[in-house]
Amino acid sequence: MRLTLRQLTIFVAVADTGSTSAAGEQIALSQSATSGALKELESLLGAQLFDRIGKRLLLNDSGRAVLAQARGLLGAAQELESLFGGAESASTRLRLAASTTIGNYLLPALVASYQRDSPTTAIEVAIGNTREVAASVARLEVDLGLIEGPCPDPELRVVPWRDDQLVIVCAASHPIRTEGRVPVAALRAARWLQREPGSGTREAVEHALLPHLHHLEGSLQLGSTEAIKQATAEGMGLACLSACAVEDLVTLGRLVVLQTTLPRLSRRFYLVHHRQKHFSARLKKFAGHIGMV
């Protein structure tokens, strides 16, 4: 078999863009050269990798099986180039993806402490909700993901990382503060601010609160933790968020952590990587630095 990295690069580009013309633009090849290389690959493998729907090329079962392997091989080749690439060999890049709470409130300090010991390692961090992070890990677009909820994808290895305390907060002027230790009935009647579906924080909050409250009254959906914090501080309702996310506004007195009759609320953070992912020495070092077993 005579597979080449060029063929695999073109295949991945077509899978990402959905057409040979768009893939050609992405990797600076003509449409005919891109299409020809894809046909060569399919001929070598003896399998059609895409279903052709109109002008779109959609991965079929065979294509999806090849994609993870192709990304892994290309990643290993890039790592080899970085190790023996002459002037660039001293520099290595790690690609991370983190869900919102981790990416905004925990990961910056971890990255900073790591780079004090490894200043030549460049680190890229993409931030999205848990569903988006898991998808980028599954596509091998990133080396490691940090998420706020479990992930059922069988292609991924999900490792428990650390526990996170959840707290219920309100504005300093919110009338519910007069309740003292807030009872369940008052929490049920309150208006709640929540993240969007697919967010690990939303899933964790619903898992923690719904067994006790049964529903979240007048729920308002906002697309980021910062938006929820600011809206809560303006008195728009209650929110259940990570203690690390609200620490700043609690310190400033704009938010207050409510004492309630509910049990302690917590969730688990996870590290996730593709089962086909090759762990370089630098990635192993970073994973050990943040506590991955």
URDARA-V161615 format. One record per residue. N is the residue number from 1. RES is the residue in one letter. PHI is phi in whole degrees, -180 to 180 (none if undefined). PSI is psi in whole degrees, 0 to 359 (999 if undefined). OMEGA is omega in degrees with one decimal (none if undefined). Layout:
BEGIN
N_RES_PHI_PSI_OMEGA / N_RES_PHI_PSI_OMEGA
END
This chain:
BEGIN
1_M_none_138_-174.0 / 2_R_-121_55_176.2 / 3_L_-69_144_177.1 / 4_T_-124_156_176.2 / 5_L_-64_328_178.0 / 6_R_-61_314_178.9 / 7_Q_-61_317_-178.9 / 8_L_-68_322_177.9 / 9_T_-62_316_179.5 / 10_I_-66_317_178.4 / 11_F_-59_314_180.0 / 12_V_-64_320_179.1 / 13_A_-64_319_177.5 / 14_V_-65_318_178.5 / 15_A_-61_322_-178.2 / 16_D_-75_325_-172.8 / 17_T_-101_336_177.7 / 18_G_88_6_177.2 / 19_S_-161_155_178.6 / 20_T_-72_329_179.5 / 21_S_-69_315_178.9 / 22_A_-67_322_177.9 / 23_A_-64_319_178.4 / 24_G_-60_319_177.3 / 25_E_-64_322_-177.7 / 26_Q_-66_323_-175.0 / 27_I_-112_14_174.0 / 28_A_62_49_173.2 / 29_L_-128_157_175.2 / 30_S_-71_160_178.9 / 31_Q_-62_322_-178.4 / 32_S_-67_320_178.6 / 33_A_-67_321_178.4 / 34_T_-65_314_-179.9 / 35_S_-64_320_179.6 / 36_G_-65_319_179.1 / 37_A_-66_322_178.2 / 38_L_-65_318_178.3 / 39_K_-64_321_176.9 / 40_E_-60_316_-179.3 / 41_L_-63_314_179.5 / 42_E_-62_324_179.1 / 43_S_-68_318_179.0 / 44_L_-64_321_-178.7 / 45_L_-82_342_-177.3 / 46_G_68_32_-178.3 / 47_A_-152_144_171.6 / 48_Q_-81_131_-173.4 / 49_L_-100_344_-177.5 / 50_F_-131_148_165.5 / 51_D_-94_131_-177.6 / 52_R_-96_107_-178.2 / 53_I_-112_100_-174.5 / 54_G_63_235_177.9 / 55_K_-93_358_-176.8 / 56_R_-94_145_173.4 / 57_L_-111_115_-177.5 / 58_L_-113_131_180.0 / 59_L_-57_133_171.1 / 60_N_-98_189_-177.5 / 61_D_-59_318_179.2 / 62_S_-64_318_179.8 / 63_G_-63_319_179.5 / 64_R_-65_324_178.0 / 65_A_-66_325_-178.9 / 66_V_-78_329_-170.8 / 67_L_-60_312_-178.6 / 68_A_-62_318_178.3 / 69_Q_-64_319_-179.1 / 70_A_-64_315_178.8 / 71_R_-62_320_179.4 / 72_G_-63_316_179.0 / 73_L_-65_319_178.8 / 74_L_-66_322_177.1 / 75_G_-64_318_178.0 / 76_A_-64_322_178.3 / 77_A_-65_319_178.3 / 78_Q_-65_322_178.2 / 79_E_-64_319_178.6 / 80_L_-62_318_178.1 / 81_E_-62_320_-179.0 / 82_S_-67_328_-179.9 / 83_L_-75_328_-174.6 / 84_F_-126_38_-175.4 / 85_G_-101_28_176.2 / 86_G_69_240_-174.1 / 87_A_-65_335_-177.0 / 88_E_-90_357_-170.0 / 89_S_-66_337_-179.0 / 90_A_-77_348_-175.7 / 91_S_-109_138_178.6 / 92_T_-132_145_-178.9 / 93_R_-115_134_172.2 / 94_L_-112_136_-179.4 / 95_R_-113_121_-178.2 / 96_L_-121_153_170.2 / 97_A_-132_139_-177.0 / 98_A_-138_143_173.7 / 99_S_-72_167_-160.7 / 100_T_-58_309_-176.7 / 101_T_-62_314_-179.8 / 102_I_-65_313_-176.6 / 103_G_-64_325_-176.8 / 104_N_-89_329_-168.5 / 105_Y_-119_341_-179.6 / 106_L_-115_315_-171.6 / 107_L_-66_323_-178.7 / 108_P_-55_318_-179.8 / 109_A_-69_323_179.2 / 110_L_-67_318_178.1 / 111_V_-65_318_-179.3 / 112_A_-62_316_-179.9 / 113_S_-67_325_177.2 / 114_Y_-66_317_-176.1 / 115_Q_-73_342_172.7 / 116_R_-65_326_178.0 / 117_D_-90_334_-177.8 / 118_S_-130_69_-172.8 / 119_P_-67_343_-179.4 / 120_T_-88_356_179.6 / 121_T_-89_115_176.0 / 122_A_-83_136_-178.0 / 123_I_-124_126_175.1 / 124_E_-108_135_-178.6 / 125_V_-126_123_171.9 / 126_A_-104_138_-177.2 / 127_I_-118_131_177.6 / 128_G_-157_186_176.0 / 129_N_-80_174_-173.5 / 130_T_-58_318_-179.5 / 131_R_-63_318_-179.7 / 132_E_-68_320_178.7 / 133_V_-63_313_179.8 / 134_A_-60_321_179.6 / 135_A_-65_320_179.8 / 136_S_-70_327_175.4 / 137_V_-68_318_179.6 / 138_A_-62_328_178.6 / 139_R_-86_2_-178.7 / 140_L_58_30_175.9 / 141_E_-79_339_178.2 / 142_V_-130_160_-178.4 / 143_D_-82_325_-173.8 / 144_L_-152_140_176.9 / 145_G_-116_149_176.6 / 146_L_-125_117_-170.2 / 147_I_-129_165_-172.8 / 148_E_-105_12_178.9 / 149_G_-161_164_179.5 / 150_P_-65_158_-177.8 / 151_C_-133_124_-174.2 / 152_P_-88_2_-175.2 / 153_D_-63_121_-176.7 / 154_P_-68_342_178.7 / 155_E_-78_350_-174.6 / 156_L_-110_146_171.6 / 157_R_-101_124_-176.3 / 158_V_-113_123_-174.0 / 159_V_-117_123_174.6 / 160_P_-57_136_-173.3 / 161_W_-114_292_-179.4 / 162_R_-153_158_177.6 / 163_D_-86_151_-179.5 / 164_D_-133_129_178.8 / 165_Q_-81_133_173.8 / 166_L_-101_140_178.8 / 167_V_-130_151_174.9 / 168_I_-97_127_-175.7 / 169_V_-126_157_174.0 / 170_C_-146_171_175.6 / 171_A_-67_152_179.4 / 172_A_-60_334_-177.8 / 173_S_-95_2_-175.1 / 174_H_-66_135_-177.3 / 175_P_-65_341_-178.6 / 176_I_-66_343_178.9 / 177_R_-64_337_-179.4 / 178_T_-72_351_-178.6 / 179_E_-75_347_-173.7 / 180_G_73_239_173.6 / 181_R_-80_105_-166.7 / 182_V_-69_125_-179.9 / 183_P_-80_166_-179.0 / 184_V_-60_321_-178.0 / 185_A_-60_319_179.3 / 186_A_-69_324_177.9 / 187_L_-67_322_178.7 / 188_R_-65_327_-176.5 / 189_A_-85_348_-175.1 / 190_A_-79_159_173.8 / 191_R_-87_138_-175.7 / 192_W_-117_145_175.0 / 193_L_-108_131_-174.3 / 194_Q_-134_161_171.0 / 195_R_-78_174_-177.9 / 196_E_-79_159_173.7 / 197_P_-57_141_-176.1 / 198_G_98_346_177.3 / 199_S_-80_134_176.2 / 200_G_-64_325_178.0 / 201_T_-63_316_179.4 / 202_R_-61_314_179.9 / 203_E_-61_318_180.0 / 204_A_-66_319_179.7 / 205_V_-64_315_179.5 / 206_E_-64_320_178.6 / 207_H_-64_323_-177.2 / 208_A_-80_323_-170.4 / 209_L_-97_323_-172.5 / 210_L_-61_326_176.1 / 211_P_-60_335_-178.8 / 212_H_-100_321_-174.7 / 213_L_-99_340_178.5 / 214_H_72_329_174.8 / 215_H_-158_162_177.0 / 216_L_-112_108_-170.1 / 217_E_-64_135_172.5 / 218_G_53_38_-172.6 / 219_S_-60_131_175.6 / 220_L_-110_128_-175.3 / 221_Q_-98_128_177.3 / 222_L_-129_149_-168.5 / 223_G_-88_4_177.8 / 224_S_-153_155_177.7 / 225_T_-63_320_179.9 / 226_E_-62_319_178.4 / 227_A_-63_319_178.7 / 228_I_-64_316_179.3 / 229_K_-58_312_-176.6 / 230_Q_-67_319_179.0 / 231_A_-65_321_177.7 / 232_T_-65_318_179.4 / 233_A_-64_335_177.3 / 234_E_-86_4_175.4 / 235_G_86_18_-176.0 / 236_M_-80_350_178.6 / 237_G_159_193_177.4 / 238_L_-100_157_175.5 / 239_A_-142_148_173.2 / 240_C_-115_113_-173.0 / 241_L_-138_169_175.7 / 242_S_-63_139_178.9 / 243_A_-60_325_-179.5 / 244_C_-69_334_-178.2 / 245_A_-76_330_-175.1 / 246_V_-102_0_-174.6 / 247_E_-55_320_-176.6 / 248_D_-66_313_-178.2 / 249_L_-75_333_173.4 / 250_V_-67_317_178.4 / 251_T_-61_322_179.3 / 252_L_-77_350_-179.9 / 253_G_84_7_179.7 / 254_R_-83_334_174.8 / 255_L_-121_151_178.1 / 256_V_-126_134_174.8 / 257_V_-82_121_-177.9 / 258_L_-80_140_169.0 / 259_Q_-92_126_-175.5 / 260_T_-127_176_175.8 / 261_T_-90_4_178.2 / 262_L_-76_157_172.8 / 263_P_-68_168_179.2 / 264_R_-58_134_-177.8 / 265_L_-104_131_178.3 / 266_S_-153_170_176.8 / 267_R_-149_174_-179.9 / 268_R_-114_135_170.0 / 269_F_-91_153_-176.8 / 270_Y_-133_152_167.8 / 271_L_-104_141_-175.5 / 272_V_-139_137_175.2 / 273_H_-145_160_179.7 / 274_H_-71_142_-179.1 / 275_R_-64_337_178.5 / 276_Q_-90_358_-174.7 / 277_K_-70_128_173.5 / 278_H_-85_125_179.5 / 279_F_-90_110_175.1 / 280_S_-71_170_178.6 / 281_A_-61_321_-179.8 / 282_R_-68_320_179.3 / 283_L_-67_321_176.1 / 284_K_-61_320_179.8 / 285_K_-65_317_178.9 / 286_F_-66_316_179.4 / 287_A_-59_319_176.0 / 288_G_-66_324_-179.7 / 289_H_-63_322_-178.0 / 290_I_-91_1_172.9 / 291_G_98_20_176.2 / 292_M_-79_128_-178.6 / 293_V_-90_999_none
END
